[in-house]
Amino acid sequence: MFKASCPDCGGRFELPPDALRLAIGRSSRTTFYSFTCPDCGGHVRKPAGERIVELLTDGGVATMRLHTG
């Protein structure tokens, strides 16, 4: 389980790996994780640095690689 929070409603909760998606881009600006807030239903997208990427991939979160060009 991963701890997360929603910037829209302020909810704090734990999410299973299948509730999160990780997108890895070519730069830190295009690398992020996302989920749907279980409290308000809002779509949340947050930046993911190297440590977050490592934790999420090790935890079994589905990952997609973004390619530009």
C-alpha positions as CSV (number, residue, x, y, z in Angstrom):
1,M,0.0,0.0,0.0
2,F,1.1,3.5,-0.8
3,K,0.3,6.6,1.3
4,A,-1.1,9.5,-0.8
5,S,-3.0,12.7,-0.5
6,C,-5.3,14.8,-2.7
7,P,-4.4,18.4,-3.2
8,D,-8.0,19.2,-4.1
9,C,-10.0,17.9,-1.1
10,G,-7.1,17.4,1.4
11,G,-7.9,13.7,1.8
12,R,-5.2,11.3,3.0
13,F,-5.4,7.6,2.3
14,E,-3.6,4.4,1.3
15,L,-3.8,3.1,-2.2
16,P,-2.9,-0.4,-3.6
17,P,-0.4,-0.6,-6.5
18,D,-3.2,-1.1,-9.0
19,A,-4.7,2.2,-8.1
20,L,-1.6,4.2,-9.2
21,R,0.0,4.8,-12.7
22,L,3.6,5.8,-13.2
23,A,4.7,7.6,-16.4
24,I,8.4,8.0,-17.0
25,G,9.4,10.7,-19.5
26,R,12.7,12.0,-20.7
27,S,13.0,14.6,-18.0
28,S,11.8,15.2,-14.4
29,R,9.1,17.5,-15.8
30,T,7.5,14.6,-17.7
31,T,7.9,11.9,-15.1
32,F,4.9,11.7,-12.8
33,Y,2.4,9.3,-11.0
34,S,-1.3,9.6,-11.1
35,F,-4.4,8.3,-9.3
36,T,-8.0,9.0,-8.8
37,C,-8.8,10.3,-5.3
38,P,-11.1,7.9,-3.5
39,D,-12.6,10.7,-1.5
40,C,-13.6,13.3,-4.1
41,G,-13.1,11.4,-7.4
42,G,-10.6,14.0,-8.7
43,H,-7.7,13.0,-11.0
44,V,-4.4,13.7,-9.2
45,R,-1.1,14.0,-11.0
46,K,2.1,14.5,-9.0
47,P,5.8,14.7,-10.0
48,A,7.9,11.6,-9.4
49,G,11.6,12.0,-8.7
50,E,14.1,9.1,-8.8
51,R,13.3,7.8,-5.3
52,I,9.5,7.8,-6.0
53,V,10.0,6.0,-9.3
54,E,12.1,3.4,-7.5
55,L,9.5,2.9,-4.8
56,L,6.6,2.7,-7.1
57,T,8.2,0.3,-9.6
58,D,9.5,-1.9,-6.8
59,G,6.0,-1.9,-5.3
60,G,4.4,-3.2,-8.6
61,V,2.8,0.0,-9.9
62,A,2.0,-0.2,-13.6
63,T,4.6,1.9,-15.5
64,M,4.6,3.4,-19.0
65,R,7.4,5.1,-20.7
66,L,6.6,8.3,-22.6
67,H,8.5,9.0,-25.8
68,T,8.5,12.3,-27.6
69,G,9.4,13.0,-31.2
